[in-house]
Amino acid sequence: MPEIIQLPQFTRDAEVRSGSFNEQANTIDVIWTTGATVRRRNWMDGEFDEELVVNPASVRLDRLNSGAPFLDTHSGYSLSSVIGSVVPGSARIEAGRGLATIQLTRREDAKGTVQDIRDGVIRNISAGYKIWTVEKQERKGRIPLMRATDWEPWEISAVPIPADPGARVRSGDAKLETFACQVVHSLADQNEIRRIRLGMEQRMAGLGR
């Protein structure tokens, strides 16, 4: 039976591509992931390193390419927080990076924020995502490595300060929403587990004396 753990939505720092603003279309290009390894912590496992595998087979792009929201600081509780959306079909993986084009809003109440993005005053972008499957690698003398081999970006946000890599998206609710994630152990770990189990079985049978 596969191991299932509960994980919250995470965020990753990203960036606006300089000089990419299109005046006529009111769009801007963003790099929403590079897959770099970051240090995280949760209450179940303590510290671990997280690596996002960035290739077409590992990243689910359907939500982004359906016009996922471009939010003000990951706020999903009000329509006024939506300051744009991903241009359908623009989210893609190229050379180990996640890229997308953002259609910015023309609403009057968001005019100042959008202008700051256009002018390069707001440069920090953060992507929120859900992990479906991780490959856990135990590393002797080091904290474990969790490789996200199946994950899904949900939204992209403009943020004032890049999020701490170990921080989660926080909501106003006391309860943090989590999602089921399957843990797959690496081949080396699986072989080690089999060796330990075999040794235990032999000792129980009196063969290991």
Beta strands, then each sheet from edge to edge (+ up, - down):
strand 1: 3-8
strand 2: 10-16
strand 3: 27-33
strand 4: 38-42
strand 5: 46-52
strand 6: 69-72
strand 7: 82-86
strand 8: 92-94
strand 9: 97-104
strand 10: 124-137
strand 11: 145-158
strand 12: 178-185
sheet 1: 1+ 12- 10- 2+ 3- 9+ 7- 6+ 11+ 5+ 4-
sheet 2: 1+ 12- 10- 2+ 3- 9+ 8-
end
